[in-house]
């Protein structure tokens, strides 16, 4: 019966997703919130498309939320987590959408980069202070390494607040890395959305595996929660991926930021399966490290967007087409993600070394081609 609930929610989401996209597209066109393809060499051929369509994700979650609260039958803790996802999702979607409108000159409100950074820090801190945090890690030789052994107790007006500072720091670092890795991947149509979709599917497969193998009540409910959330997120991400590839809709920051938030959060809730998420995002996590390092060595702003350093732009220098780049990233992300599901901790460490080696290998080839 519980699996049936998940299937029903997935089918409903599958039906609602195209309607949400059509509605968002209609409204964006009606108010002439369109992008400016003439500013980009590779995009001059097409007509302007609705811009900021990434708000479709939070729209789908809000539409489906009554099904979660009324029929999913989750514990108060998991309902609280879903509420946190919705509230923070609304916050970052609104701010990112306003920023998107400013990009195309349609917003009277300007959000400076420092404000966006503060918003992200607030999100990370709120997440870390709530029930959604990384409180343990898997040991290299097996077992669990607890992170909540050290904490601070703060008393404010006779109200005691316990801050587990190591989980808080680790959680914040996790969000920093995922937010930037996903954001850095947004340069080829459908690339970010495609490998985010792969991330959701891999995390869903992991949750299903845990549901079938771990019969404890906590594991069963947690896995069912992850599957239910992904049953809403996967259909809308699938249709957005197709729309982004064809450039019928432009997602931009309102989409990429929400994707990063969901990937990072679902990985934490899924019993801290950070290693599996890292495996799927491996190429762009390594790309994040490479880009930041390369910019710092050249005394450049490490967070400034360009069309030079990122992996997909370097692959273009090998005269690869956009479909070929998507195929490479999709394939490697899938292989790494599927492998991580079945590998023990030692195997995942070896997998990370392989991912790093592949990224460095590609980087070296691309640098030599560029010099020629």
C-alpha positions in Angstrom: 0.0 0.0 0.0 2.8 2.4 0.8 4.6 1.7 -2.5 1.2 2.2 -4.2 1.0 5.7 -2.6 4.4 6.6 -4.2 3.2 5.3 -7.6 0.0 7.3 -7.4 1.8 10.5 -6.5 4.3 9.9 -9.3 1.5 9.4 -11.9 -0.3 12.6 -10.7 3.0 14.5 -10.8 3.6 13.1 -14.3 0.3 14.5 -15.4 0.6 17.9 -13.6 4.2 18.7 -14.7 3.3 19.5 -18.4 0.4 21.6 -17.2 2.7 23.6 -14.8 5.2 24.1 -17.6 2.5 25.3 -20.0 1.1 27.7 -17.4 4.5 29.1 -16.4 5.4 29.5 -20.1 2.1 31.3 -20.8 2.5 33.8 -18.0 6.1 34.5 -18.8 5.2 35.2 -22.5 2.1 37.3 -21.4 4.3 39.6 -19.4 7.1 39.5 -22.0 9.6 38.0 -19.6 11.8 36.7 -22.4 15.6 36.2 -22.8 17.9 37.9 -25.2 19.5 35.2 -27.4 21.1 37.8 -29.8 23.7 38.6 -27.0 25.2 35.1 -27.3 26.9 33.8 -30.4 25.6 30.2 -30.1 22.0 31.4 -29.5 21.5 34.0 -32.2 19.6 31.6 -34.5 16.5 31.3 -32.2 13.7 33.5 -31.1 13.5 34.8 -27.5 12.2 32.2 -25.0 10.4 32.5 -21.7 13.0 33.3 -19.1 13.2 32.2 -15.4 11.1 29.1 -15.9 12.9 27.4 -13.1 10.2 28.5 -10.8 8.2 25.6 -12.2 9.9 23.3 -9.7 8.6 25.1 -6.6 5.3 25.5 -8.3 5.0 21.8 -8.8 6.0 21.1 -5.2 3.4 23.6 -3.9 0.6 22.1 -6.0 1.5 18.5 -4.8 2.1 19.5 -1.2 -1.6 18.8 -0.1 -1.1 15.2 -1.1 1.9 14.9 1.2 0.2 16.5 4.2 -3.1 14.7 3.8 -2.3 11.3 2.5 1.4 10.4 2.9 1.1 9.7 6.6 4.6 10.7 7.6 5.9 11.3 11.2 5.9 14.9 12.6 9.7 15.0 12.0 9.4 14.2 8.3 6.4 16.6 7.9 8.6 19.3 9.5 11.4 18.5 7.0 9.0 18.8 4.1 7.8 22.1 5.4 11.4 23.3 5.7 12.0 22.3 2.1 8.9 24.2 0.9 9.6 27.3 2.9 13.3 27.6 1.9 12.4 26.5 -1.6 9.9 29.4 -1.9 12.5 31.9 -0.5 15.4 31.0 -2.8 13.0 30.7 -5.8 11.6 34.2 -5.3 15.0 35.8 -4.8 16.5 33.9 -7.8 13.5 34.8 -10.0 13.9 38.5 -9.1 17.5 38.2 -10.0 16.6 36.5 -13.3 14.3 39.3 -14.2 17.0 41.8 -13.4 19.3 40.0 -15.9 16.8 40.7 -18.7 16.1 44.2 -17.4 12.6 43.5 -16.2 12.9 44.0 -12.5 12.8 47.2 -10.5 14.5 45.4 -7.7 18.2 44.7 -8.0 19.8 42.0 -5.9 23.6 42.5 -5.6 25.8 39.4 -5.5 26.5 40.0 -1.8 22.7 39.7 -1.1 22.6 36.4 -2.9 25.6 35.1 -1.0 23.9 36.2 2.3 20.7 34.4 1.2 22.6 31.2 0.6 24.4 31.4 3.9 21.1 31.9 5.7 19.7 28.8 3.9 22.8 26.8 5.0 22.6 28.0 8.6 18.8 27.4 8.9 19.3 23.9 7.4 22.2 23.1 9.7 20.3 24.3 12.8 17.2 22.2 12.0 16.7 18.5 11.8 18.2 18.5 8.3 22.0 18.2 8.9 24.9 15.9 8.4 25.3 14.4 11.9 27.5 11.4 11.0 29.8 10.0 8.2 30.7 6.5 7.2 34.2 5.4 8.4 36.8 4.4 5.9 37.1 1.0 7.6 33.4 0.6 8.2 31.1 1.8 10.9 29.8 5.3 11.6 31.7 8.4 12.7 29.4 10.6 14.8 29.8 14.4 14.3 27.4 15.6 17.0 29.7 14.8 20.0 30.6 18.5 20.3 27.9 21.1 20.8 27.1 24.5 22.4 24.1 25.2 24.6 22.7 28.7 24.3 20.0 29.9 26.6 17.8 32.8 25.3 14.9 33.9 27.6 14.9 30.6 29.3 14.8 28.9 25.9 17.6 26.4 25.4 19.1 26.0 22.0 21.6 23.3 21.3 24.0 24.0 18.4 25.9 21.0 17.1 28.8 23.0 15.6 30.6 20.3 13.7 27.5 19.0 11.8 26.6 22.7 11.2 30.0 23.4 9.6 30.0 20.2 7.5 26.5 20.9 6.3 27.3 24.4 5.3 30.4 23.2 3.4 28.3 20.6 1.7 25.8 23.2 0.5 28.5 25.5 -0.7 30.1 22.9 -2.8 26.8 21.6 -4.3 25.4 25.1 -5.0 28.5 26.1 -6.9 29.1 22.8 -8.7 25.6 22.8 -10.1 25.7 26.5 -10.9 29.0 26.1 -12.7 27.5 23.4 -15.0 24.9 25.7 -16.5 26.4 26.6 -19.9 25.1 24.0 -22.4 21.3 23.7 -22.9 19.9 20.8 -20.8 23.3 19.9 -19.3 22.5 21.0 -15.7 19.0 19.7 -15.8 20.0 16.4 -17.3 22.6 15.5 -14.7 20.4 16.8 -11.9 17.7 14.4 -13.2 20.2 11.6 -13.1 21.1 12.6 -9.5 17.5 12.4 -8.5 17.0 9.0 -10.1 20.2 7.6 -8.5 19.1 8.9 -5.1 15.7 7.4 -5.8 17.2 4.0 -6.6 19.3 4.2 -3.4 16.1 5.0 -1.4 14.3 2.1 -3.0 17.2 -0.3 -2.2 17.2 0.8 1.4 13.4 0.4 1.5 13.7 -3.2 0.3 16.7 -4.2 2.4 16.4 -2.4 5.7 13.1 -3.3 7.4 13.6 -1.0 10.4 10.7 1.4 10.9 12.9 4.5 10.7 14.6 3.4 7.5 11.3 2.4 5.9 9.6 5.7 6.6 12.7 7.8 5.6 13.1 5.9 2.3 9.4 6.3 1.6 9.7 10.1 2.3 12.6 10.4 -0.2 10.7 8.4 -2.8 7.6 10.6 -2.4 9.5 13.9 -2.7 11.4 12.5 -5.8 8.1 11.3 -7.2 7.2 15.0 -7.5 10.6 16.4 -8.5 11.6 13.8 -11.1 8.7 14.4 -13.6 9.0 18.2 -13.6 12.8 18.0 -13.9 12.4 15.6 -16.9 10.1 17.9 -18.8 12.2 21.0 -17.9 15.3 19.1 -19.3 13.5 18.6 -22.6 12.3 22.2 -22.7 15.8 23.5 -21.9 17.5 21.4 -24.6 15.1 22.7 -27.2 15.3 26.2 -25.7 11.5 26.5 -25.5 12.1 27.6 -21.9 15.1 29.2 -20.2 15.5 28.1 -16.5 18.5 30.2 -15.4 19.2 30.8 -11.7 15.7 30.2 -10.4 16.1 26.7 -11.7 19.8 25.8 -11.0 19.7 27.1 -7.4 16.6 25.1 -6.7 18.1 22.0 -8.2 21.2 22.4 -6.1 19.2 22.9 -3.0 17.1 19.8 -3.6 20.0 17.6 -4.5 22.0 18.6 -1.4 19.0 18.3 0.9 17.7 14.9 -0.4 21.2 13.5 -0.1 21.3 14.5 3.6 17.8 13.2 4.4 18.6 9.9 2.6 20.5 8.7 5.6 23.5 11.0 4.8 24.2 9.5 1.4 26.6 12.3 0.5 29.1 9.9 -1.2 26.5 8.8 -3.7 25.5 12.4 -4.6 29.2 13.3 -4.9 29.7 10.4 -7.3 26.9 11.7 -9.6 28.1 15.3 -9.4 31.8 14.2 -9.5 32.7 15.7 -12.8 31.4 19.1 -11.9 32.7 19.0 -8.3 36.1 18.4 -9.7 35.5 21.1 -12.3 34.5 23.5 -9.4 37.9 22.8 -7.7 39.7 23.3 -11.1 37.9 26.5 -12.0 38.4 28.1 -8.6 42.1 27.2 -8.5 42.7 28.4 -12.1 41.1 31.7 -11.4 42.9 32.3 -8.1 46.3 31.5 -9.8 45.5 34.2 -12.4 44.4 36.7 -9.6 40.8 36.6 -11.0 37.5 36.7 -9.1 37.0 33.0 -8.3 33.2 33.3 -8.5 32.9 35.3 -11.7 31.2 33.5 -14.6 33.1 33.2 -17.9 33.1 31.1 -21.0 36.7 29.8 -20.7 37.4 27.6 -17.6 34.3 25.4 -17.2 34.4 21.8 -18.4 31.8 22.2 -21.1 33.5 25.2 -22.6 36.8 23.4 -22.6 35.1 20.4 -24.3 33.8 22.8 -27.0 37.4 23.6 -27.8 37.7 20.0 -28.9 35.0 20.8 -31.4 32.5 18.6 -29.6 28.8 19.5 -30.3 26.4 20.2 -27.5 24.6 16.8 -27.8 28.0 15.1 -27.6 28.9 17.1 -24.4 25.6 16.2 -22.9 26.1 12.5 -23.8 29.6 12.5 -22.1 28.4 14.2 -18.9 25.2 12.1 -18.7 27.0 8.8 -19.3 29.8 9.4 -16.8 27.4 10.7 -14.2 25.2 7.7 -14.6 28.1 5.2 -14.5 29.6 6.9 -11.4 26.2 7.1 -9.6 25.1 3.5 -10.3 28.6 2.3 -9.1 28.3 4.3 -5.9 25.0 2.6 -5.0 26.7 -0.9 -4.7 30.2 0.0 -3.7 31.4 -0.1 -0.1 33.2 2.9 1.4 36.6 1.8 0.2 35.2 1.3 -3.3 33.7 4.8 -3.3 37.1 6.3 -2.3 38.6 4.5 -5.3 35.7 5.8 -7.5 36.5 9.4 -6.4 40.1 8.9 -7.4 39.0 7.7 -10.8 36.7 10.7 -11.2 39.5 13.0 -10.3 41.8 11.3 -12.7 39.4 11.5 -15.6 38.8 15.2 -14.9 42.5 15.9 -14.7 43.1 13.9 -17.9 40.4 15.8 -19.8 41.8 19.1 -18.4 45.4 18.3 -19.5 44.2 17.3 -23.0 42.1 20.4 -23.4 45.0 22.7 -22.2 47.3 21.2 -24.8 44.7 21.6 -27.6 44.1 25.2 -26.5 47.9 26.0 -26.6 48.1 24.6 -30.2 
